[in-house]
Amino acid sequence: MSYKDMVKAGATPTDMREYLADGEMSSITIRIPRNLRESAKEAASLQGMSFSALVRKCLITDLTKDLKSN
């Protein structure tokens, strides 16, 4: 089942978070301004996590909020 299928089926945010956090890790390359990267690394550190963990958290939060509007 894909993310889109889960949204259409009315999956709960908890089910969606579980689905999104599961699976194999995959490497990606993104280009962002250096100041944004450094600020995000500092923000992640203040929360006791890595930059990668912060990015995953932000993506999961964005993909599970207000699923009805998708």
N, CA, C, O and CB atoms as a CASP TS submission, in Angstrom:
PFRMAT TS
TARGET T0000
AUTHOR 0000-0000-0000
METHOD Language model
MODEL 1
PARENT N/A
ATOM      1  N   MET     1       0.852  -1.177   0.000  1.00  0.00           N
ATOM      2  CA  MET     1       0.000   0.000   0.000  1.00  0.00           C
ATOM      3  C   MET     1       0.898   1.241   0.000  1.00  0.00           C
ATOM      4  O   MET     1       1.881   1.298   0.739  1.00  0.00           O
ATOM      5  CB  MET     1      -0.969  -0.002   1.232  1.00  0.00           C
ATOM      6  N   SER     2       0.565   2.218  -0.816  1.00  0.00           N
ATOM      7  CA  SER     2       1.364   3.433  -0.908  1.00  0.00           C
ATOM      8  C   SER     2       0.798   4.526  -0.004  1.00  0.00           C
ATOM      9  O   SER     2      -0.293   4.390   0.549  1.00  0.00           O
ATOM     10  CB  SER     2       1.426   3.922  -2.357  1.00  0.00           C
ATOM     11  N   TYR     3       1.553   5.601   0.134  1.00  0.00           N
ATOM     12  CA  TYR     3       1.109   6.761   0.921  1.00  0.00           C
ATOM     13  C   TYR     3      -0.230   7.266   0.387  1.00  0.00           C
ATOM     14  O   TYR     3      -1.155   7.521   1.159  1.00  0.00           O
ATOM     15  CB  TYR     3       2.173   7.898   0.882  1.00  0.00           C
ATOM     16  N   LYS     4      -0.327   7.408  -0.917  1.00  0.00           N
ATOM     17  CA  LYS     4      -1.553   7.912  -1.548  1.00  0.00           C
ATOM     18  C   LYS     4      -2.739   7.000  -1.242  1.00  0.00           C
ATOM     19  O   LYS     4      -3.834   7.481  -0.951  1.00  0.00           O
ATOM     20  CB  LYS     4      -1.361   8.035  -3.072  1.00  0.00           C
ATOM     21  N   ASP     5      -2.525   5.696  -1.307  1.00  0.00           N
ATOM     22  CA  ASP     5      -3.590   4.735  -0.998  1.00  0.00           C
ATOM     23  C   ASP     5      -4.042   4.877   0.453  1.00  0.00           C
ATOM     24  O   ASP     5      -5.234   4.798   0.750  1.00  0.00           O
ATOM     25  CB  ASP     5      -3.113   3.293  -1.265  1.00  0.00           C
ATOM     26  N   MET     6      -3.090   5.086   1.346  1.00  0.00           N
ATOM     27  CA  MET     6      -3.436   5.219   2.762  1.00  0.00           C
ATOM     28  C   MET     6      -4.256   6.483   3.000  1.00  0.00           C
ATOM     29  O   MET     6      -5.203   6.472   3.787  1.00  0.00           O
ATOM     30  CB  MET     6      -2.165   5.240   3.630  1.00  0.00           C
ATOM     31  N   VAL     7      -3.898   7.564   2.327  1.00  0.00           N
ATOM     32  CA  VAL     7      -4.650   8.810   2.469  1.00  0.00           C
ATOM     33  C   VAL     7      -6.075   8.607   1.967  1.00  0.00           C
ATOM     34  O   VAL     7      -7.036   8.999   2.630  1.00  0.00           O
ATOM     35  CB  VAL     7      -3.959   9.965   1.696  1.00  0.00           C
ATOM     36  N   LYS     8      -6.206   7.990   0.787  1.00  0.00           N
ATOM     37  CA  LYS     8      -7.528   7.740   0.215  1.00  0.00           C
ATOM     38  C   LYS     8      -8.373   6.822   1.092  1.00  0.00           C
ATOM     39  O   LYS     8      -9.594   6.965   1.151  1.00  0.00           O
ATOM     40  CB  LYS     8      -7.389   7.137  -1.167  1.00  0.00           C
ATOM     41  N   ALA     9      -7.723   5.881   1.773  1.00  0.00           N
ATOM     42  CA  ALA     9      -8.432   4.928   2.632  1.00  0.00           C
ATOM     43  C   ALA     9      -8.791   5.533   3.987  1.00  0.00           C
ATOM     44  O   ALA     9      -9.501   4.909   4.775  1.00  0.00           O
ATOM     45  CB  ALA     9      -7.585   3.679   2.837  1.00  0.00           C
ATOM     46  N   GLY    10      -8.304   6.744   4.263  1.00  0.00           N
ATOM     47  CA  GLY    10      -8.623   7.386   5.536  1.00  0.00           C
ATOM     48  C   GLY    10      -7.820   6.873   6.710  1.00  0.00           C
ATOM     49  O   GLY    10      -8.332   6.801   7.828  1.00  0.00           O
ATOM     50  N   ALA    11      -6.570   6.516   6.473  1.00  0.00           N
ATOM     51  CA  ALA    11      -5.701   6.018   7.552  1.00  0.00           C
ATOM     52  C   ALA    11      -5.555   7.077   8.639  1.00  0.00           C
ATOM     53  O   ALA    11      -5.604   8.277   8.367  1.00  0.00           O
ATOM     54  CB  ALA    11      -4.305   5.622   6.999  1.00  0.00           C
ATOM     55  N   THR    12      -5.378   6.619   9.853  1.00  0.00           N
ATOM     56  CA  THR    12      -5.195   7.545  10.973  1.00  0.00           C
ATOM     57  C   THR    12      -3.788   8.130  10.921  1.00  0.00           C
ATOM     58  O   THR    12      -2.887   7.526  10.338  1.00  0.00           O
ATOM     59  CB  THR    12      -5.443   6.832  12.333  1.00  0.00           C
ATOM     60  N   PRO    13      -3.594   9.300  11.527  1.00  0.00           N
ATOM     61  CA  PRO    13      -2.230   9.863  11.575  1.00  0.00           C
ATOM     62  C   PRO    13      -1.217   8.908  12.199  1.00  0.00           C
ATOM     63  O   PRO    13      -0.064   8.862  11.771  1.00  0.00           O
ATOM     64  CB  PRO    13      -2.235  11.168  12.356  1.00  0.00           C
ATOM     65  N   THR    14      -1.636   8.151  13.201  1.00  0.00           N
ATOM     66  CA  THR    14      -0.728   7.196  13.845  1.00  0.00           C
ATOM     67  C   THR    14      -0.312   6.112  12.862  1.00  0.00           C
ATOM     68  O   THR    14       0.867   5.764  12.785  1.00  0.00           O
ATOM     69  CB  THR    14      -1.391   6.564  15.083  1.00  0.00           C
ATOM     70  N   ASP    15      -1.277   5.571  12.105  1.00  0.00           N
ATOM     71  CA  ASP    15      -0.957   4.560  11.097  1.00  0.00           C
ATOM     72  C   ASP    15      -0.030   5.133  10.030  1.00  0.00           C
ATOM     73  O   ASP    15       0.887   4.456   9.564  1.00  0.00           O
ATOM     74  CB  ASP    15      -2.243   4.022  10.448  1.00  0.00           C
ATOM     75  N   MET    16      -0.275   6.383   9.647  1.00  0.00           N
ATOM     76  CA  MET    16       0.559   7.027   8.639  1.00  0.00           C
ATOM     77  C   MET    16       1.983   7.211   9.141  1.00  0.00           C
ATOM     78  O   MET    16       2.935   6.939   8.411  1.00  0.00           O
ATOM     79  CB  MET    16      -0.034   8.375   8.240  1.00  0.00           C
ATOM     80  N   ARG    17       2.142   7.676  10.394  1.00  0.00           N
ATOM     81  CA  ARG    17       3.485   7.857  10.954  1.00  0.00           C
ATOM     82  C   ARG    17       4.236   6.534  10.999  1.00  0.00           C
ATOM     83  O   ARG    17       5.426   6.473  10.690  1.00  0.00           O
ATOM     84  CB  ARG    17       3.405   8.466  12.364  1.00  0.00           C
ATOM     85  N   GLU    18       3.528   5.471  11.388  1.00  0.00           N
ATOM     86  CA  GLU    18       4.150   4.150  11.446  1.00  0.00           C
ATOM     87  C   GLU    18       4.601   3.718  10.051  1.00  0.00           C
ATOM     88  O   GLU    18       5.710   3.208   9.889  1.00  0.00           O
ATOM     89  CB  GLU    18       3.172   3.112  12.042  1.00  0.00           C
ATOM     90  N   TYR    19       3.758   3.915   9.055  1.00  0.00           N
ATOM     91  CA  TYR    19       4.092   3.558   7.677  1.00  0.00           C
ATOM     92  C   TYR    19       5.302   4.353   7.185  1.00  0.00           C
ATOM     93  O   TYR    19       6.220   3.783   6.597  1.00  0.00           O
ATOM     94  CB  TYR    19       2.887   3.802   6.754  1.00  0.00           C
ATOM     95  N   LEU    20       5.306   5.665   7.423  1.00  0.00           N
ATOM     96  CA  LEU    20       6.375   6.527   6.927  1.00  0.00           C
ATOM     97  C   LEU    20       7.715   6.271   7.613  1.00  0.00           C
ATOM     98  O   LEU    20       8.764   6.448   6.993  1.00  0.00           O
ATOM     99  CB  LEU    20       5.987   7.969   7.107  1.00  0.00           C
ATOM    100  N   ALA    21       7.697   5.861   8.875  1.00  0.00           N
ATOM    101  CA  ALA    21       8.936   5.623   9.620  1.00  0.00           C
ATOM    102  C   ALA    21       9.514   4.234   9.346  1.00  0.00           C
ATOM    103  O   ALA    21      10.670   3.966   9.672  1.00  0.00           O
ATOM    104  CB  ALA    21       8.686   5.791  11.113  1.00  0.00           C
ATOM    105  N   ASP    22       8.711   3.353   8.746  1.00  0.00           N
ATOM    106  CA  ASP    22       9.146   1.983   8.486  1.00  0.00           C
ATOM    107  C   ASP    22       9.871   1.913   7.138  1.00  0.00           C
ATOM    108  O   ASP    22       9.743   2.814   6.309  1.00  0.00           O
ATOM    109  CB  ASP    22       7.935   1.010   8.505  1.00  0.00           C
ATOM    110  N   GLY    23      10.609   0.869   6.935  1.00  0.00           N
ATOM    111  CA  GLY    23      11.262   0.649   5.646  1.00  0.00           C
ATOM    112  C   GLY    23      12.762   0.874   5.705  1.00  0.00           C
ATOM    113  O   GLY    23      13.316   1.312   6.713  1.00  0.00           O
ATOM    114  N   GLU    24      13.393   0.557   4.590  1.00  0.00           N
ATOM    115  CA  GLU    24      14.836   0.705   4.485  1.00  0.00           C
ATOM    116  C   GLU    24      15.221   2.173   4.389  1.00  0.00           C
ATOM    117  O   GLU    24      14.455   2.997   3.890  1.00  0.00           O
ATOM    118  CB  GLU    24      15.365  -0.061   3.276  1.00  0.00           C
ATOM    119  N   MET    25      16.408   2.488   4.868  1.00  0.00           N
ATOM    120  CA  MET    25      16.941   3.839   4.732  1.00  0.00           C
ATOM    121  C   MET    25      17.420   4.043   3.300  1.00  0.00           C
ATOM    122  O   MET    25      17.891   3.114   2.644  1.00  0.00           O
ATOM    123  CB  MET    25      18.097   4.089   5.744  1.00  0.00           C
ATOM    124  N   SER    26      17.290   5.264   2.840  1.00  0.00           N
ATOM    125  CA  SER    26      17.704   5.622   1.492  1.00  0.00           C
ATOM    126  C   SER    26      18.467   6.938   1.564  1.00  0.00           C
ATOM    127  O   SER    26      18.055   7.863   2.264  1.00  0.00           O
ATOM    128  CB  SER    26      16.478   5.731   0.529  1.00  0.00           C
ATOM    129  N   SER    27      19.573   7.019   0.846  1.00  0.00           N
ATOM    130  CA  SER    27      20.372   8.248   0.824  1.00  0.00           C
ATOM    131  C   SER    27      19.837   9.191  -0.249  1.00  0.00           C
ATOM    132  O   SER    27      19.443   8.766  -1.335  1.00  0.00           O
ATOM    133  CB  SER    27      21.870   7.930   0.569  1.00  0.00           C
ATOM    134  N   ILE    28      19.832  10.487   0.084  1.00  0.00           N
ATOM    135  CA  ILE    28      19.431  11.491  -0.890  1.00  0.00           C
ATOM    136  C   ILE    28      20.410  12.658  -0.821  1.00  0.00           C
ATOM    137  O   ILE    28      21.116  12.832   0.172  1.00  0.00           O
ATOM    138  CB  ILE    28      17.972  11.970  -0.635  1.00  0.00           C
ATOM    139  N   THR    29      20.444  13.437  -1.865  1.00  0.00           N
ATOM    140  CA  THR    29      21.232  14.663  -1.878  1.00  0.00           C
ATOM    141  C   THR    29      20.279  15.804  -2.153  1.00  0.00           C
ATOM    142  O   THR    29      19.506  15.760  -3.109  1.00  0.00           O
ATOM    143  CB  THR    29      22.383  14.608  -2.942  1.00  0.00           C
ATOM    144  N   ILE    30      20.333  16.828  -1.315  1.00  0.00           N
ATOM    145  CA  ILE    30      19.510  18.011  -1.537  1.00  0.00           C
ATOM    146  C   ILE    30      20.413  19.238  -1.499  1.00  0.00           C
ATOM    147  O   ILE    30      21.458  19.240  -0.848  1.00  0.00           O
ATOM    148  CB  ILE    30      18.370  18.117  -0.472  1.00  0.00           C
ATOM    149  N   ARG    31      20.001  20.255  -2.193  1.00  0.00           N
ATOM    150  CA  ARG    31      20.748  21.512  -2.186  1.00  0.00           C
ATOM    151  C   ARG    31      19.909  22.547  -1.464  1.00  0.00           C
ATOM    152  O   ARG    31      18.796  22.871  -1.880  1.00  0.00           O
ATOM    153  CB  ARG    31      21.101  21.985  -3.639  1.00  0.00           C
ATOM    154  N   ILE    32      20.463  23.063  -0.369  1.00  0.00           N
ATOM    155  CA  ILE    32      19.806  24.116   0.400  1.00  0.00           C
ATOM    156  C   ILE    32      20.845  25.174   0.754  1.00  0.00           C
ATOM    157  O   ILE    32      22.040  24.880   0.783  1.00  0.00           O
ATOM    158  CB  ILE    32      19.128  23.541   1.689  1.00  0.00           C
ATOM    159  N   PRO    33      20.410  26.384   1.019  1.00  0.00           N
ATOM    160  CA  PRO    33      21.378  27.416   1.397  1.00  0.00           C
ATOM    161  C   PRO    33      22.160  26.999   2.651  1.00  0.00           C
ATOM    162  O   PRO    33      21.609  26.384   3.564  1.00  0.00           O
ATOM    163  CB  PRO    33      20.660  28.763   1.638  1.00  0.00           C
ATOM    164  N   ARG    34      23.431  27.339   2.675  1.00  0.00           N
ATOM    165  CA  ARG    34      24.304  26.972   3.790  1.00  0.00           C
ATOM    166  C   ARG    34      23.761  27.485   5.124  1.00  0.00           C
ATOM    167  O   ARG    34      23.806  26.774   6.127  1.00  0.00           O
ATOM    168  CB  ARG    34      25.713  27.517   3.557  1.00  0.00           C
ATOM    169  N   ASN    35      23.247  28.718   5.136  1.00  0.00           N
ATOM    170  CA  ASN    35      22.716  29.272   6.389  1.00  0.00           C
ATOM    171  C   ASN    35      21.530  28.460   6.900  1.00  0.00           C
ATOM    172  O   ASN    35      21.384  28.265   8.106  1.00  0.00           O
ATOM    173  CB  ASN    35      22.299  30.734   6.192  1.00  0.00           C
ATOM    174  N   LEU    36      20.678  27.985   5.984  1.00  0.00           N
ATOM    175  CA  LEU    36      19.543  27.152   6.383  1.00  0.00           C
ATOM    176  C   LEU    36      20.038  25.836   6.965  1.00  0.00           C
ATOM    177  O   LEU    36      19.531  25.379   7.989  1.00  0.00           O
ATOM    178  CB  LEU    36      18.608  26.890   5.185  1.00  0.00           C
ATOM    179  N   ARG    37      21.019  25.230   6.322  1.00  0.00           N
ATOM    180  CA  ARG    37      21.577  23.962   6.811  1.00  0.00           C
ATOM    181  C   ARG    37      22.189  24.133   8.191  1.00  0.00           C
ATOM    182  O   ARG    37      21.912  23.348   9.098  1.00  0.00           O
ATOM    183  CB  ARG    37      22.632  23.423   5.833  1.00  0.00           C
ATOM    184  N   GLU    38      23.015  25.152   8.353  1.00  0.00           N
ATOM    185  CA  GLU    38      23.670  25.362   9.643  1.00  0.00           C
ATOM    186  C   GLU    38      22.646  25.661  10.743  1.00  0.00           C
ATOM    187  O   GLU    38      22.769  25.164  11.862  1.00  0.00           O
ATOM    188  CB  GLU    38      24.687  26.509   9.541  1.00  0.00           C
ATOM    189  N   SER    39      21.651  26.463  10.423  1.00  0.00           N
ATOM    190  CA  SER    39      20.605  26.787  11.410  1.00  0.00           C
ATOM    191  C   SER    39      19.810  25.536  11.775  1.00  0.00           C
ATOM    192  O   SER    39      19.478  25.326  12.941  1.00  0.00           O
ATOM    193  CB  SER    39      19.653  27.883  10.860  1.00  0.00           C
ATOM    194  N   ALA    40      19.506  24.705  10.774  1.00  0.00           N
ATOM    195  CA  ALA    40      18.765  23.470  11.040  1.00  0.00           C
ATOM    196  C   ALA    40      19.595  22.507  11.882  1.00  0.00           C
ATOM    197  O   ALA    40      19.055  21.837  12.763  1.00  0.00           O
ATOM    198  CB  ALA    40      18.352  22.798   9.722  1.00  0.00           C
ATOM    199  N   LYS    41      20.892  22.429  11.625  1.00  0.00           N
ATOM    200  CA  LYS    41      21.763  21.575  12.436  1.00  0.00           C
ATOM    201  C   LYS    41      21.787  22.040  13.885  1.00  0.00           C
ATOM    202  O   LYS    41      21.762  21.221  14.803  1.00  0.00           O
ATOM    203  CB  LYS    41      23.185  21.562  11.865  1.00  0.00           C
ATOM    204  N   GLU    42      21.837  23.361  14.094  1.00  0.00           N
ATOM    205  CA  GLU    42      21.819  23.901  15.455  1.00  0.00           C
ATOM    206  C   GLU    42      20.479  23.626  16.132  1.00  0.00           C
ATOM    207  O   GLU    42      20.438  23.254  17.305  1.00  0.00           O
ATOM    208  CB  GLU    42      22.102  25.412  15.439  1.00  0.00           C
ATOM    209  N   ALA    43      19.383  23.810  15.392  1.00  0.00           N
ATOM    210  CA  ALA    43      18.054  23.550  15.958  1.00  0.00           C
ATOM    211  C   ALA    43      17.910  22.075  16.330  1.00  0.00           C
ATOM    212  O   ALA    43      17.357  21.750  17.381  1.00  0.00           O
ATOM    213  CB  ALA    43      16.947  23.958  14.958  1.00  0.00           C
ATOM    214  N   ALA    44      18.402  21.192  15.479  1.00  0.00           N
ATOM    215  CA  ALA    44      18.348  19.763  15.766  1.00  0.00           C
ATOM    216  C   ALA    44      19.160  19.441  17.019  1.00  0.00           C
ATOM    217  O   ALA    44      18.719  18.672  17.874  1.00  0.00           O
ATOM    218  CB  ALA    44      18.869  18.950  14.564  1.00  0.00           C
ATOM    219  N   SER    45      20.340  20.031  17.121  1.00  0.00           N
ATOM    220  CA  SER    45      21.195  19.801  18.283  1.00  0.00           C
ATOM    221  C   SER    45      20.514  20.262  19.575  1.00  0.00           C
ATOM    222  O   SER    45      20.608  19.597  20.607  1.00  0.00           O
ATOM    223  CB  SER    45      22.534  20.527  18.106  1.00  0.00           C
ATOM    224  N   LEU    46      19.836  21.395  19.507  1.00  0.00           N
ATOM    225  CA  LEU    46      19.121  21.892  20.694  1.00  0.00           C
ATOM    226  C   LEU    46      18.008  20.940  21.123  1.00  0.00           C
ATOM    227  O   LEU    46      17.632  20.901  22.295  1.00  0.00           O
ATOM    228  CB  LEU    46      18.535  23.280  20.418  1.00  0.00           C
ATOM    229  N   GLN    47      17.483  20.172  20.163  1.00  0.00           N
ATOM    230  CA  GLN    47      16.433  19.195  20.461  1.00  0.00           C
ATOM    231  C   GLN    47      16.997  17.809  20.747  1.00  0.00           C
ATOM    232  O   GLN    47      16.244  16.861  20.969  1.00  0.00           O
ATOM    233  CB  GLN    47      15.453  19.117  19.307  1.00  0.00           C
ATOM    234  N   GLY    48      18.328  17.694  20.740  1.00  0.00           N
ATOM    235  CA  GLY    48      18.972  16.421  21.037  1.00  0.00           C
ATOM    236  C   GLY    48      18.886  15.412  19.911  1.00  0.00           C
ATOM    237  O   GLY    48      18.837  14.207  20.157  1.00  0.00           O
ATOM    238  N   MET    49      18.867  15.896  18.669  1.00  0.00           N
ATOM    239  CA  MET    49      18.801  14.975  17.536  1.00  0.00           C
ATOM    240  C   MET    49      19.746  15.429  16.435  1.00  0.00           C
ATOM    241  O   MET    49      20.309  16.522  16.485  1.00  0.00           O
ATOM    242  CB  MET    49      17.362  14.872  16.999  1.00  0.00           C
ATOM    243  N   SER    50      19.905  14.573  15.451  1.00  0.00           N
ATOM    244  CA  SER    50      20.761  14.900  14.312  1.00  0.00           C
ATOM    245  C   SER    50      19.967  15.696  13.280  1.00  0.00           C
ATOM    246  O   SER    50      18.740  15.773  13.342  1.00  0.00           O
ATOM    247  CB  SER    50      21.345  13.613  13.673  1.00  0.00           C
ATOM    248  N   PHE    51      20.689  16.281  12.336  1.00  0.00           N
ATOM    249  CA  PHE    51      20.055  16.995  11.237  1.00  0.00           C
ATOM    250  C   PHE    51      19.142  16.049  10.455  1.00  0.00           C
ATOM    251  O   PHE    51      18.018  16.412  10.110  1.00  0.00           O
ATOM    252  CB  PHE    51      21.120  17.616  10.306  1.00  0.00           C
ATOM    253  N   SER    52      19.622  14.851  10.180  1.00  0.00           N
ATOM    254  CA  SER    52      18.812  13.882   9.430  1.00  0.00           C
ATOM    255  C   SER    52      17.532  13.528  10.168  1.00  0.00           C
ATOM    256  O   SER    52      16.470  13.422   9.555  1.00  0.00           O
ATOM    257  CB  SER    52      19.616  12.616   9.162  1.00  0.00           C
ATOM    258  N   ALA    53      17.626  13.344  11.477  1.00  0.00           N
ATOM    259  CA  ALA    53      16.436  13.035  12.269  1.00  0.00           C
ATOM    260  C   ALA    53      15.443  14.192  12.226  1.00  0.00           C
ATOM    261  O   ALA    53      14.234  13.970  12.155  1.00  0.00           O
ATOM    262  CB  ALA    53      16.823  12.722  13.723  1.00  0.00           C
ATOM    263  N   LEU    54      15.945  15.419  12.268  1.00  0.00           N
ATOM    264  CA  LEU    54      15.069  16.589  12.184  1.00  0.00           C
ATOM    265  C   LEU    54      14.351  16.637  10.836  1.00  0.00           C
ATOM    266  O   LEU    54      13.155  16.925  10.776  1.00  0.00           O
ATOM    267  CB  LEU    54      15.879  17.881  12.401  1.00  0.00           C
ATOM    268  N   VAL    55      15.077  16.357   9.762  1.00  0.00           N
ATOM    269  CA  VAL    55      14.458  16.352   8.434  1.00  0.00           C
ATOM    270  C   VAL    55      13.376  15.279   8.364  1.00  0.00           C
ATOM    271  O   VAL    55      12.281  15.534   7.863  1.00  0.00           O
ATOM    272  CB  VAL    55      15.522  16.118   7.333  1.00  0.00           C
ATOM    273  N   ARG    56      13.677  14.075   8.867  1.00  0.00           N
ATOM    274  CA  ARG    56      12.669  13.001   8.865  1.00  0.00           C
ATOM    275  C   ARG    56      11.452  13.411   9.679  1.00  0.00           C
ATOM    276  O   ARG    56      10.316  13.202   9.252  1.00  0.00           O
ATOM    277  CB  ARG    56      13.264  11.690   9.427  1.00  0.00           C
ATOM    278  N   LYS    57      11.685  13.993  10.847  1.00  0.00           N
ATOM    279  CA  LYS    57      10.579  14.432  11.707  1.00  0.00           C
ATOM    280  C   LYS    57       9.710  15.466  10.985  1.00  0.00           C
ATOM    281  O   LYS    57       8.483  15.377  11.017  1.00  0.00           O
ATOM    282  CB  LYS    57      11.124  15.022  13.030  1.00  0.00           C
ATOM    283  N   CYS    58      10.334  16.429  10.346  1.00  0.00           N
ATOM    284  CA  CYS    58       9.591  17.466   9.622  1.00  0.00           C
ATOM    285  C   CYS    58       8.782  16.880   8.468  1.00  0.00           C
ATOM    286  O   CYS    58       7.632  17.264   8.253  1.00  0.00           O
ATOM    287  CB  CYS    58      10.552  18.530   9.091  1.00  0.00           C
ATOM    288  N   LEU    59       9.384  15.947   7.728  1.00  0.00           N
ATOM    289  CA  LEU    59       8.673  15.316   6.621  1.00  0.00           C
ATOM    290  C   LEU    59       7.473  14.521   7.113  1.00  0.00           C
ATOM    291  O   LEU    59       6.385  14.618   6.546  1.00  0.00           O
ATOM    292  CB  LEU    59       9.612  14.409   5.837  1.00  0.00           C
ATOM    293  N   ILE    60       7.670  13.734   8.167  1.00  0.00           N
ATOM    294  CA  ILE    60       6.569  12.936   8.710  1.00  0.00           C
ATOM    295  C   ILE    60       5.464  13.841   9.239  1.00  0.00           C
ATOM    296  O   ILE    60       4.283  13.571   9.021  1.00  0.00           O
ATOM    297  CB  ILE    60       7.073  12.004   9.827  1.00  0.00           C
ATOM    298  N   THR    61       5.838  14.912   9.932  1.00  0.00           N
ATOM    299  CA  THR    61       4.838  15.855  10.437  1.00  0.00           C
ATOM    300  C   THR    61       4.045  16.461   9.286  1.00  0.00           C
ATOM    301  O   THR    61       2.818  16.540   9.349  1.00  0.00           O
ATOM    302  CB  THR    61       5.509  16.968  11.264  1.00  0.00           C
ATOM    303  N   ASP    62       4.732  16.884   8.247  1.00  0.00           N
ATOM    304  CA  ASP    62       4.057  17.502   7.107  1.00  0.00           C
ATOM    305  C   ASP    62       3.160  16.505   6.373  1.00  0.00           C
ATOM    306  O   ASP    62       2.055  16.854   5.957  1.00  0.00           O
ATOM    307  CB  ASP    62       5.087  18.086   6.140  1.00  0.00           C
ATOM    308  N   LEU    63       3.623  15.281   6.214  1.00  0.00           N
ATOM    309  CA  LEU    63       2.856  14.284   5.475  1.00  0.00           C
ATOM    310  C   LEU    63       1.679  13.710   6.258  1.00  0.00           C
ATOM    311  O   LEU    63       0.803  13.078   5.668  1.00  0.00           O
ATOM    312  CB  LEU    63       3.758  13.170   5.060  1.00  0.00           C
ATOM    313  N   THR    64       1.641  13.916   7.570  1.00  0.00           N
ATOM    314  CA  THR    64       0.530  13.373   8.364  1.00  0.00           C
ATOM    315  C   THR    64      -0.434  14.433   8.866  1.00  0.00           C
ATOM    316  O   THR    64      -1.456  14.092   9.462  1.00  0.00           O
ATOM    317  CB  THR    64       1.069  12.612   9.536  1.00  0.00           C
ATOM    318  N   LYS    65      -0.139  15.710   8.644  1.00  0.00           N
ATOM    319  CA  LYS    65      -1.051  16.739   9.126  1.00  0.00           C
ATOM    320  C   LYS    65      -2.216  16.889   8.154  1.00  0.00           C
ATOM    321  O   LYS    65      -2.034  16.846   6.938  1.00  0.00           O
ATOM    322  CB  LYS    65      -0.313  18.086   9.305  1.00  0.00           C
ATOM    323  N   ASP    66      -3.367  17.057   8.684  1.00  0.00           N
ATOM    324  CA  ASP    66      -4.582  17.338   7.914  1.00  0.00           C
ATOM    325  C   ASP    66      -4.688  16.456   6.686  1.00  0.00           C
ATOM    326  O   ASP    66      -4.741  16.955   5.562  1.00  0.00           O
ATOM    327  CB  ASP    66      -4.618  18.795   7.498  1.00  0.00           C
ATOM    328  N   LEU    67      -4.720  15.151   6.893  1.00  0.00           N
ATOM    329  CA  LEU    67      -4.757  14.200   5.777  1.00  0.00           C
ATOM    330  C   LEU    67      -5.995  14.360   4.908  1.00  0.00           C
ATOM    331  O   LEU    67      -5.976  13.971   3.740  1.00  0.00           O
ATOM    332  CB  LEU    67      -4.694  12.787   6.302  1.00  0.00           C
ATOM    333  N   LYS    68      -7.045  14.910   5.436  1.00  0.00           N
ATOM    334  CA  LYS    68      -8.279  15.075   4.666  1.00  0.00           C
ATOM    335  C   LYS    68      -8.131  16.046   3.510  1.00  0.00           C
ATOM    336  O   LYS    68      -8.870  15.942   2.531  1.00  0.00           O
ATOM    337  CB  LYS    68      -9.384  15.542   5.566  1.00  0.00           C
ATOM    338  N   SER    69      -7.185  17.002   3.592  1.00  0.00           N
ATOM    339  CA  SER    69      -7.044  18.011   2.546  1.00  0.00           C
ATOM    340  C   SER    69      -6.233  17.513   1.355  1.00  0.00           C
ATOM    341  O   SER    69      -6.186  18.187   0.326  1.00  0.00           O
ATOM    342  CB  SER    69      -6.400  19.250   3.112  1.00  0.00           C
ATOM    343  N   ASN    70      -5.593  16.347   1.469  1.00  0.00           N
ATOM    344  CA  ASN    70      -4.761  15.843   0.360  1.00  0.00           C
ATOM    345  C   ASN    70      -5.596  15.224  -0.712  1.00  0.00           C
ATOM    346  O   ASN    70      -5.061  14.750  -1.714  1.00  0.00           O
ATOM    347  CB  ASN    70      -3.753  14.832   0.855  1.00  0.00           C
TER
END
